[in-house]
Amino acid sequence: MSRLLGLALLVIVALAAGLFCFGPVLAFYDIRSACQSQDVGALAELVDYDAVRASLRLQLLAGKDGVAAPAPNAINDPVGATGGALKTVADSVGKAFDDLIHPDRAAPPPPPIDANSYLTPRALLGLTYGLARDADRFDPAHYGARPPAPHLAFFSLDHVRLRVTDAAHGATVLTFERRGLTHWRLVHIGLPTAPAVAASPAG
């Protein structure tokens, strides 16, 4: 009897450990399934929209150069903060002066950045396919390739990063954060810093 009880406990522990380890992968495929079925209720449970929106907005604004480190803090680094502020002012004045002297060389204003266009079910599905900055134009009906499988990039007790690689777009990294014992939510999407090679995501 005691042997059966010990075996049962061992099986339960093994199942719990397996569920814990594979939880982020299951959440990844749950997101794909919810996107395909347009299940916005399920996506609300699987995706922290505020956190993902913030991460995408920063990267879209940064462009191919990538996200910069936070600016120096005026309390902890007053010299660095002052220097950064002076450089920003000098750059702004220099650009305004150059635009005034050479109005024909003034660059057109950049298009508005809309991170929300990447948070529709169709665009999220494209992000899980690794289509990066082309995900907002993703059309599943014209996607002929087999969807790529995620690969583990990082694992800890509270955070897991899964990498999805597309030949034309590079590697998109999806970060899941543990909320509760076995529940994982998508909190960050890392876009490749290199520009997209393919003009269309249909691939």
Backbone bond lengths (Angstrom), bond angles and torsions (degrees), N, CA, C in turn:
res aa  C-N    CA-C-N  psi(-1)  N-CA   C-N-CA  omega(-1)  CA-C   N-CA-C  phi
1 M - - - 1.463 - - 1.527 110.66 -
2 S 1.340 114.76 -46.81 1.456 118.73 179.85 1.519 110.88 -63.51
3 R 1.359 116.60 -34.08 1.463 119.51 178.82 1.524 110.54 -66.64
4 L 1.338 117.08 -41.24 1.466 120.81 178.06 1.527 110.96 -64.65
5 L 1.331 116.51 -40.06 1.455 120.75 178.91 1.532 110.88 -64.29
6 G 1.342 115.08 -42.34 1.462 119.00 177.93 1.519 111.76 -64.21
7 L 1.355 116.34 -39.43 1.458 120.12 178.66 1.524 110.95 -65.84
8 A 1.344 115.92 -40.00 1.466 120.21 179.03 1.527 110.87 -63.94
9 L 1.327 116.64 -41.92 1.456 120.08 178.37 1.523 111.02 -64.60
10 L 1.333 115.79 -38.86 1.458 120.14 178.73 1.527 110.98 -63.27
11 V 1.341 116.12 -41.31 1.464 120.29 178.67 1.525 110.75 -64.86
12 I 1.338 116.28 -41.47 1.467 120.25 -179.88 1.525 110.44 -63.80
13 V 1.334 115.88 -43.78 1.467 119.72 179.10 1.524 110.55 -63.08
14 A 1.337 116.94 -41.64 1.462 120.81 179.95 1.525 111.03 -64.56
15 L 1.339 116.75 -41.61 1.461 120.11 178.42 1.519 111.29 -65.37
16 A 1.338 116.46 -41.00 1.464 120.18 178.84 1.523 110.93 -64.16
17 A 1.344 116.38 -42.19 1.462 120.07 178.88 1.529 110.97 -65.02
18 G 1.334 115.90 -40.42 1.461 119.45 178.15 1.514 111.90 -64.21
19 L 1.346 116.24 -42.25 1.456 120.39 178.63 1.523 110.88 -64.09
20 F 1.346 116.47 -38.80 1.459 120.30 179.32 1.530 110.56 -65.46
21 C 1.339 116.47 -45.08 1.463 120.65 -176.29 1.528 112.15 -70.57
22 F 1.339 116.55 -38.91 1.461 119.73 -176.47 1.523 112.42 -93.35
23 G 1.342 117.10 0.52 1.452 120.53 -179.86 1.522 114.08 -54.63
24 P 1.352 119.46 -47.71 1.465 119.58 179.32 1.528 113.47 -62.76
25 V 1.330 116.70 -37.00 1.466 119.48 178.38 1.518 109.96 -67.02
26 L 1.333 116.77 -41.06 1.461 120.00 176.29 1.525 110.85 -62.88
27 A 1.342 116.58 -39.91 1.469 120.13 178.06 1.528 110.25 -64.13
28 F 1.328 117.17 -38.33 1.466 121.27 177.76 1.532 110.53 -59.43
29 Y 1.322 116.45 -49.06 1.464 119.17 -179.08 1.524 111.56 -72.38
30 D 1.327 117.78 -27.69 1.461 120.14 172.75 1.526 110.69 -63.01
31 I 1.339 116.17 -40.20 1.463 120.13 178.19 1.527 110.13 -63.46
32 R 1.313 116.70 -44.55 1.468 119.76 177.61 1.527 110.73 -58.68
33 S 1.319 116.52 -46.48 1.454 120.32 -178.75 1.524 111.55 -63.98
34 A 1.351 116.56 -42.96 1.460 120.36 179.90 1.527 110.88 -65.39
35 C 1.340 116.90 -36.55 1.467 119.94 177.02 1.525 111.27 -65.24
36 Q 1.308 116.23 -42.89 1.459 120.33 -179.06 1.520 111.81 -64.22
37 S 1.319 117.22 -34.35 1.466 121.36 -179.94 1.526 112.99 -95.23
38 Q 1.354 116.64 3.88 1.470 121.61 179.38 1.528 111.67 58.30
39 D 1.322 116.07 36.84 1.470 121.43 -178.18 1.529 108.87 -88.68
40 V 1.329 116.30 87.15 1.461 120.14 -176.03 1.527 111.65 -69.66
41 G 1.343 117.07 -26.93 1.457 119.50 176.99 1.517 112.02 -65.36
42 A 1.327 116.61 -44.35 1.464 120.50 177.58 1.522 110.53 -66.21
43 L 1.322 117.10 -38.42 1.464 119.89 179.49 1.528 111.42 -64.25
44 A 1.325 116.98 -34.52 1.466 119.89 178.26 1.522 111.19 -63.28
45 E 1.343 117.22 -29.07 1.461 120.70 177.12 1.523 112.33 -80.63
46 L 1.326 116.52 -25.49 1.461 121.32 -173.36 1.524 113.39 -97.89
47 V 1.324 117.52 -20.71 1.467 121.97 -173.34 1.523 109.39 -123.59
48 D 1.330 116.43 128.23 1.460 121.79 170.95 1.532 106.17 -85.66
49 Y 1.324 115.98 91.85 1.462 120.68 -171.53 1.526 112.59 -60.77
50 D 1.328 117.98 -39.15 1.458 120.19 -178.92 1.529 111.23 -62.25
51 A 1.342 116.39 -45.76 1.463 120.24 -178.99 1.529 111.26 -67.60
52 V 1.330 117.15 -42.88 1.463 120.32 -179.13 1.528 110.20 -67.33
53 R 1.330 116.75 -40.90 1.467 120.67 178.29 1.532 110.79 -59.34
54 A 1.328 116.42 -44.93 1.464 120.23 179.75 1.526 111.07 -63.03
55 S 1.326 117.06 -41.79 1.466 119.82 -178.79 1.522 111.16 -66.17
56 L 1.316 117.00 -40.50 1.462 119.94 -179.82 1.526 111.22 -69.50
57 R 1.329 117.24 -40.41 1.471 120.06 -178.67 1.532 110.72 -60.68
58 L 1.328 116.83 -43.94 1.462 120.21 179.29 1.526 111.34 -60.66
59 Q 1.316 116.58 -43.14 1.463 119.92 -177.11 1.524 111.61 -72.08
60 L 1.334 117.27 -37.75 1.457 119.89 179.24 1.520 111.04 -67.23
61 L 1.326 117.25 -37.95 1.458 120.85 176.48 1.524 111.29 -67.70
62 A 1.337 116.83 -36.31 1.465 120.63 -178.16 1.515 111.87 -73.03
63 G 1.339 118.19 -26.86 1.452 121.21 -179.69 1.518 111.80 70.36
64 K 1.345 116.07 -149.31 1.463 120.98 -174.59 1.528 112.45 -73.62
65 D 1.347 117.15 -13.38 1.465 119.48 -178.98 1.519 112.41 -76.76
66 G 1.317 117.77 -16.37 1.456 120.28 179.36 1.516 112.32 87.40
67 V 1.315 116.17 167.63 1.452 122.47 -177.40 1.519 109.42 -78.41
68 A 1.317 116.45 132.38 1.457 121.40 179.73 1.518 110.70 -85.32
69 A 1.322 115.19 162.60 1.465 119.97 176.29 1.526 109.76 -67.58
70 P 1.335 118.05 156.26 1.466 120.06 177.75 1.526 111.18 -58.56
71 A 1.324 114.92 150.62 1.464 120.04 179.35 1.526 110.25 -65.22
72 P 1.361 117.39 153.39 1.467 120.12 179.07 1.524 111.74 -58.44
73 N 1.321 115.47 142.06 1.458 121.67 179.90 1.525 109.54 -82.36
74 A 1.348 116.13 134.40 1.462 120.70 -176.79 1.522 112.12 -65.98
75 I 1.330 117.35 -24.84 1.461 120.46 -179.29 1.521 110.82 -83.65
76 N 1.337 116.02 -47.89 1.462 120.29 -176.43 1.523 113.33 -82.73
77 D 1.330 116.75 -27.27 1.463 120.39 -178.00 1.525 109.39 -141.71
78 P 1.337 118.36 72.59 1.473 120.25 -176.34 1.514 113.46 -63.13
79 V 1.337 117.40 -35.48 1.467 120.11 -179.88 1.523 110.21 -65.65
80 G 1.336 115.85 -47.15 1.463 119.53 179.55 1.513 112.07 -64.09
81 A 1.346 116.90 -39.73 1.456 120.38 179.93 1.522 110.90 -65.36
82 T 1.344 116.54 -41.93 1.467 120.36 179.03 1.530 111.04 -64.77
83 G 1.342 115.67 -43.60 1.458 119.47 178.56 1.516 112.08 -62.65
84 G 1.338 116.34 -41.14 1.457 119.53 178.47 1.517 112.23 -64.72
85 A 1.334 117.00 -40.30 1.466 120.78 178.90 1.520 110.98 -65.17
86 L 1.360 116.82 -42.64 1.463 120.26 179.03 1.527 111.55 -64.55
87 K 1.331 116.77 -38.48 1.468 120.13 178.88 1.524 110.56 -65.65
88 T 1.333 116.87 -40.46 1.457 120.35 179.05 1.518 110.65 -62.58
89 V 1.340 116.37 -44.70 1.469 120.34 179.06 1.522 110.38 -63.48
90 A 1.351 116.41 -44.85 1.465 120.15 -179.33 1.528 111.42 -62.24
91 D 1.331 116.74 -41.49 1.466 120.19 178.80 1.525 110.77 -63.81
92 S 1.334 116.47 -41.13 1.461 120.25 -179.27 1.518 111.18 -65.74
93 V 1.341 116.60 -44.77 1.466 120.73 179.05 1.528 110.48 -63.96
94 G 1.329 116.31 -42.94 1.461 119.78 179.78 1.521 111.97 -62.88
95 K 1.316 117.18 -41.39 1.466 120.27 179.45 1.522 110.78 -66.91
96 A 1.353 116.43 -42.82 1.463 119.59 179.59 1.529 110.78 -62.72
97 F 1.338 117.20 -40.28 1.470 121.34 179.63 1.525 110.58 -66.35
98 D 1.324 116.82 -41.60 1.462 120.92 179.56 1.523 110.77 -65.67
99 D 1.348 116.82 -40.76 1.465 119.98 178.45 1.522 111.07 -65.56
100 L 1.344 116.74 -32.68 1.463 120.67 -179.98 1.523 111.22 -70.26
101 I 1.331 115.80 -40.16 1.467 119.79 -179.02 1.526 111.75 -77.68
102 H 1.335 115.97 -38.18 1.472 121.04 -177.87 1.523 109.50 -121.96
103 P 1.326 117.31 73.57 1.479 118.51 -177.93 1.523 113.10 -64.07
104 D 1.355 116.32 -25.38 1.459 119.14 180.00 1.524 112.18 -70.79
105 R 1.340 116.61 -20.46 1.459 120.27 -178.84 1.524 112.56 -95.09
106 A 1.321 117.61 -0.43 1.464 120.40 -178.77 1.517 109.71 -64.34
107 A 1.326 115.81 128.66 1.465 120.84 -178.88 1.524 109.87 -72.91
108 P 1.326 117.18 143.00 1.469 119.07 177.20 1.527 109.94 -65.68
109 P 1.317 117.11 152.31 1.464 119.00 -179.82 1.518 110.70 -62.17
110 P 1.330 117.99 141.47 1.466 120.26 -179.70 1.517 110.84 -66.49
111 P 1.327 117.58 151.48 1.468 119.76 178.17 1.525 110.12 -64.78
112 P 1.310 116.34 149.44 1.474 118.80 -179.05 1.529 111.46 -63.82
113 I 1.329 114.87 142.54 1.461 120.83 179.33 1.522 108.87 -91.09
114 D 1.311 116.02 122.88 1.463 120.50 -179.21 1.518 108.70 -124.11
115 A 1.330 115.67 94.31 1.464 119.64 179.53 1.522 111.51 -67.19
116 N 1.335 117.60 -23.90 1.462 120.07 -178.49 1.527 112.39 -64.47
117 S 1.335 116.55 -25.47 1.461 118.65 179.49 1.523 111.93 -68.12
118 Y 1.349 116.80 -14.60 1.461 121.06 177.30 1.531 112.08 -95.61
119 L 1.327 117.14 2.41 1.456 120.63 -175.81 1.519 112.94 -111.01
120 T 1.319 117.53 8.93 1.460 120.23 171.92 1.532 108.59 -74.28
121 P 1.314 118.57 156.45 1.476 119.14 178.34 1.521 113.38 -53.59
122 R 1.340 116.89 -39.86 1.466 119.40 -178.73 1.521 110.94 -67.35
123 A 1.344 117.18 -42.91 1.466 119.95 -179.53 1.523 111.23 -69.11
124 L 1.333 117.27 -39.46 1.468 119.71 176.26 1.521 110.88 -61.56
125 L 1.327 116.18 -38.11 1.465 119.21 176.26 1.523 109.75 -61.90
126 G 1.326 116.70 -42.29 1.464 119.76 177.09 1.514 112.74 -62.19
127 L 1.331 117.19 -35.95 1.461 120.24 177.14 1.524 111.08 -66.92
128 T 1.324 117.79 -36.18 1.467 119.35 176.66 1.525 111.44 -71.83
129 Y 1.330 117.13 -15.69 1.461 121.54 174.01 1.528 111.39 -87.86
130 G 1.348 117.40 -6.08 1.449 121.07 179.71 1.510 114.53 85.08
131 L 1.336 117.50 23.92 1.465 120.16 -175.48 1.519 113.41 -87.20
132 A 1.320 117.93 1.46 1.474 123.70 169.43 1.520 111.91 50.75
133 R 1.340 116.74 -127.65 1.473 121.04 -174.33 1.524 113.27 -69.78
134 D 1.314 118.54 -10.58 1.462 121.49 175.78 1.525 112.21 -89.98
135 A 1.329 117.42 -0.08 1.463 120.24 -174.67 1.522 112.86 -65.31
136 D 1.341 117.49 -27.86 1.460 119.41 -179.57 1.522 112.12 -71.57
137 R 1.339 116.93 -11.25 1.476 121.56 177.28 1.525 111.41 -112.82
138 F 1.318 116.31 17.41 1.463 121.28 -174.42 1.527 110.78 -72.34
139 D 1.320 115.62 134.59 1.464 122.05 175.02 1.530 108.19 -125.66
140 P 1.346 117.39 105.52 1.477 119.24 -177.26 1.523 113.11 -57.91
141 A 1.338 117.74 -27.77 1.460 120.23 -177.90 1.519 112.25 -66.40
142 H 1.344 116.69 -23.56 1.463 120.39 -178.74 1.527 112.42 -108.80
143 Y 1.318 116.74 12.07 1.464 119.80 178.51 1.526 107.64 -92.45
144 G 1.326 115.40 106.94 1.454 119.03 -174.26 1.508 114.94 -90.72
145 A 1.327 117.46 -18.76 1.458 119.95 -175.70 1.522 110.97 -80.88
146 R 1.325 114.79 161.79 1.459 119.93 175.34 1.532 108.52 -75.73
147 P 1.343 117.73 132.07 1.474 119.69 -178.83 1.522 111.17 -57.59
148 P 1.324 117.80 134.16 1.468 120.10 -179.08 1.520 111.58 -70.94
149 A 1.309 115.88 148.78 1.466 121.82 177.27 1.518 109.63 -85.43
150 P 1.332 116.80 148.44 1.469 119.06 177.41 1.520 111.06 -77.37
151 H 1.322 115.67 149.85 1.462 122.44 176.94 1.528 109.20 -124.29
152 L 1.309 114.99 141.62 1.455 120.12 -177.72 1.523 110.67 -68.54
153 A 1.345 115.87 125.54 1.459 121.27 176.87 1.521 111.94 -107.87
154 F 1.334 116.87 -27.24 1.462 120.97 -179.01 1.515 108.22 -161.77
155 F 1.351 115.55 143.41 1.462 119.59 179.05 1.521 109.21 -141.92
156 S 1.327 116.29 130.13 1.455 122.68 170.73 1.523 107.35 -142.54
157 L 1.307 116.61 -179.42 1.459 119.63 -177.99 1.525 112.09 -66.23
158 D 1.320 117.56 -27.46 1.466 120.55 -174.58 1.518 114.65 -116.41
159 H 1.337 117.90 -18.25 1.459 120.52 -177.63 1.527 110.30 -135.57
160 V 1.325 114.53 138.88 1.462 121.27 175.27 1.524 107.82 -134.01
161 R 1.339 116.16 134.19 1.454 121.46 176.87 1.522 109.22 -114.02
162 L 1.331 115.31 126.68 1.453 121.91 177.81 1.526 108.58 -111.91
163 R 1.315 115.84 132.46 1.463 121.74 -177.74 1.525 109.52 -104.54
164 V 1.336 115.59 129.27 1.462 122.17 175.86 1.522 107.31 -117.10
165 T 1.327 116.84 121.06 1.461 120.89 -173.78 1.520 110.66 -110.90
166 D 1.324 114.45 128.79 1.462 122.01 173.77 1.523 107.73 -115.97
167 A 1.321 117.08 136.86 1.463 120.81 -173.68 1.524 112.30 -60.17
168 A 1.320 117.46 -34.95 1.459 120.25 -176.25 1.514 113.58 -88.75
169 H 1.339 117.38 -23.59 1.460 120.28 -171.87 1.527 114.48 -112.37
170 G 1.295 118.02 -16.36 1.458 120.14 -177.87 1.522 111.55 96.06
171 A 1.327 115.83 -158.03 1.467 121.54 -173.86 1.526 110.26 -103.76
172 T 1.318 115.25 124.62 1.462 122.88 172.61 1.522 107.31 -102.22
173 V 1.327 116.96 132.06 1.464 121.45 -175.80 1.525 109.16 -112.88
174 L 1.318 115.74 124.32 1.457 122.07 178.65 1.523 108.95 -107.38
175 T 1.325 116.38 124.09 1.459 121.97 -178.33 1.522 109.85 -103.90
176 F 1.329 115.16 126.93 1.463 122.50 177.44 1.516 109.37 -110.00
177 E 1.307 115.67 139.22 1.461 122.10 178.61 1.519 109.28 -115.96
178 R 1.322 115.79 137.19 1.464 119.97 -178.55 1.525 109.58 -76.09
179 R 1.321 115.87 127.85 1.460 123.15 175.75 1.530 107.03 -123.80
180 G 1.298 116.84 98.66 1.449 119.72 -172.10 1.515 110.14 94.71
181 L 1.321 116.18 -170.80 1.464 120.30 -174.09 1.525 112.33 -70.06
182 T 1.331 117.02 -46.84 1.464 119.75 -174.94 1.523 112.68 -129.54
183 H 1.321 118.03 6.01 1.463 120.43 -178.47 1.522 109.82 -93.79
184 W 1.333 116.58 127.68 1.459 122.57 -179.02 1.518 108.79 -120.52
185 R 1.359 115.42 139.63 1.466 120.69 178.51 1.527 109.71 -125.22
186 L 1.315 114.85 144.24 1.461 120.99 175.96 1.530 108.86 -73.23
187 V 1.344 116.91 123.17 1.466 120.68 -176.26 1.529 112.95 -121.16
188 H 1.323 117.93 -12.60 1.471 119.34 -176.61 1.516 109.07 -156.56
189 I 1.325 115.42 140.36 1.463 121.54 173.83 1.518 107.61 -124.80
190 G 1.325 116.73 116.62 1.451 122.01 179.69 1.518 110.83 -94.54
191 L 1.328 116.62 116.99 1.460 121.55 -179.96 1.520 110.45 -87.03
192 P 1.322 118.25 148.99 1.471 120.11 174.72 1.524 109.91 -61.88
193 T 1.329 116.50 141.86 1.467 119.73 179.66 1.517 111.49 -80.74
194 A 1.335 117.57 -22.35 1.466 119.99 179.87 1.521 109.26 -73.73
195 P 1.336 118.58 146.09 1.468 120.59 178.11 1.509 110.72 -66.08
196 A 1.335 115.39 150.87 1.458 120.63 -179.89 1.519 109.96 -65.75
197 V 1.330 115.22 142.49 1.463 120.92 179.69 1.502 110.46 -87.71
198 A 1.327 115.72 -42.26 1.447 119.89 -176.06 1.514 110.62 -83.59
199 A 1.325 116.60 141.70 1.456 120.61 179.02 1.502 111.56 -80.52
200 S 1.330 116.62 -23.68 1.457 119.92 -178.83 1.509 109.23 -129.32
201 P 1.366 117.16 142.71 1.452 119.72 179.43 1.507 113.43 -79.51
202 A 1.338 117.45 -0.42 1.455 118.77 -174.24 1.512 111.48 -67.56
203 G 1.358 117.04 -28.59 1.464 123.71 174.63 1.463 115.33 40.66
